[in-house]
Amino acid sequence: MFENDFLEQRKRLGLTEKDIERRVQAAAFGEKAKDWTHRWLAVESYGQVGLGLFNLPPMIESTKGGDILVDVDGKEYVDLLAGFSVSTLGECNEEITKVIQQQAGKLVHYFDFPHPERTKLAEKLVRISPIKGGKARVAFGVTGSDAVELAMRAARYYTGKPFILTAYGDYHGVTYSTMALTGKGGMWPYFYPIPPMDTAVGYFPFPYAYQCPFGRAPEGKAEDEWAIERLEHYFEYYFQSKESPYREVGGNITSVAAFIVEPFQSSAGYIIPSPGYLRLLRRLADKYGILLIVDEIQSGLGRTGKLWATDWEEVQVDMLLTSKALGGGLPLSAVVAKAEILESWGPGAHVSTQAGNVLACAAGNKVLDIVSQDSFLATVRERGEYFVHALEELQTRHHLIGHINARGIYIGLELVRDRETREPASEEAAFIRDECVREGMVFEKGGYFHNRFQLIPPLTIRKSTIDRAIEIFDRAFTVAEKHFGAS
C-alpha cells in the first residue's frame, strides 16, 4: 500500500514532455536558445538542478566582461550566480586562463599523486587557514562533498566517537553520506527506498534572528542576543550525560566527534547568523572535547570580504573545508586540518582519481595569490557596501524587501508580505525571479520559506553591472507589486 502511494506521488511530482514543452514555450528565450533547450532536455535527466532552480535556465554560451553572461541568441544576463561562487574572479579571468593554458602544455593529470603545483597549493592553504594550534596538513578531493565526507571520516577515526552535529538549514552535499548532514527540503525522498539516514548525525537550530527558531525575543532583549542565549541553553541540555564509553575531557563526557557547520548558511538563503555563533561552538568544542569543522566551500576565499567567513569572529578551527572558488573554475576541494588529525591514519586511508588535479591546482595557486591580498579583500568589502547601499535604497520603495544581510559580496534578501509579522512572500519571490530572468539577470532563490534571494556575483563585479542589476530589480519588484496588489 505504501509503495503504491509513493509511486503515485512520484508521478505527480515528476515532469512530463508536455510539462517541459509548456516551459519552453513560456520562456523569454530566442529561437536558438529554445532549439538548444529542446536538444538538452531530449538527452539529460529531468532531475537535474536547472529545472529546480528555474522554470528553465538560460542557455549560456559566453561571457562579457566577466560579470555578464551571454546566451546562444546574444541576449545578455547580469551574472549574480558566478557559477554558485565558483567563478569568483569572473568568467574567463585572464590570469587564471593563462595559467591553465601554460600548465596544459606541461602536465594535465598525475592521479592522486604529488606534483609541484599540488605541493605549493597545500603549503599556501596551511599558511592561510585558521587552524587551531597552527600546524596543519591538507587532504585533497574533487568536489565539496568529497571534502565533507573525508572530514566526517577523519573526525570519527581520530576521536573514536560516532556523532556529528550540524545545524538545521546547513548544506554539505547530496551524496548518500553528506545528505544526512544537509537535510535539504525535498531531497531526501529521491533517495527512496534507502534514505541517507546516517543515524549518528544530530541537528540543532541555526541562530537566524530575523526568523528565529526560538521565537521572537522578549521585550527588552536584542534579537541576536536572544538567539545565541537560547542556542547555548539548548546545547547544555543536549550534552548532559552521566555515563558514556567515551573518554572524558575536563570531567565532561560526550559521544560527539565533531560539529560540521557552515559559518554562514549559503544554500539556505545566504543567511548570516547572530554574532557569537562560532565563538559559542568553539567554546563548547573545547569544553567537551569536540572537533570544530567549518564548511567554507561557498563562504570562503574572499566572498565575505575576509579570506574566510570564520575570520569575522576570529575563531580558530580544527578543520576547514574549501572548494568551489578554489579551482578557478575547475573541480577541486581540500580539507585543511590540525596535523595530528590527518597524521592519525595510515597510507591509503583516502584516494580519489582526480583529487589534486594538476590543472586545477595550478589555477588554485593563482586564485589564492589573488584573493589573499589585503587590497583585494578591501575592494570586495567596498564593492559589497556599494551594492548593499543600493539595495537599501531599493528597500525604501519596495516593501516586499523585509530584510537585507550582507558581508562583503555575500548578500541575502528576504521577501515578506508584512514587515511586522514577517510573513514570507514565497509566491512573490518566485514571480520576481522569473521576471528578472525575462529582464536579463540570474540569481538563486532559496530560504527556509522559499522567499530569499542569494546574490552571488563575481567578486570582480563592476559598479556599472551592480547599477544594471538594481535597475532590473526595481522593474521586477514594480511588476510584482502590481500583479499581487502589494504596495
Secondary structure, DSSP 8 states (H G I E B T S, - for coil): -HHHHHHHHHHHHS--HHHHHHHHHHS---HHHHHHHHHHHTTS-TTSTHHHHSSS---EEEEETTTEEEETT--EEEESSHHHHTSTT-TT-HHHHHHHHHHHTT-S--TTS--HHHHHHHHHHHHHS-BTTS-EEEEEESSHHHHHHHHHHHHHHHH---EEEEETT-----STTTHHHH--TTTGGGGTTS----TTEEEE----GGG-TT-S--TTS-HHHHHHHHHHHHHHHHT--S--SS-EETTEE--EEEEEE-SSBSTTTSB---TTHHHHHHHHHHHHT-EEEEE-TTTTTTTTSSSSGGGGGT--BSEEEE-GGGGTTS--EEEEEEHHHHTSS-TTS---TTTT-HHHHHHHHHHHHHHT-HHHHHHHHHHHHHHHHHHHHHHHH-TTEEEEEEETTEEEEEEEEETTTTEE-HHHHHHHHHHHHHHTEE-EEE-TTS-EEEE---TT--HHHHHHHHHHHHHHHHHHHHHHT--
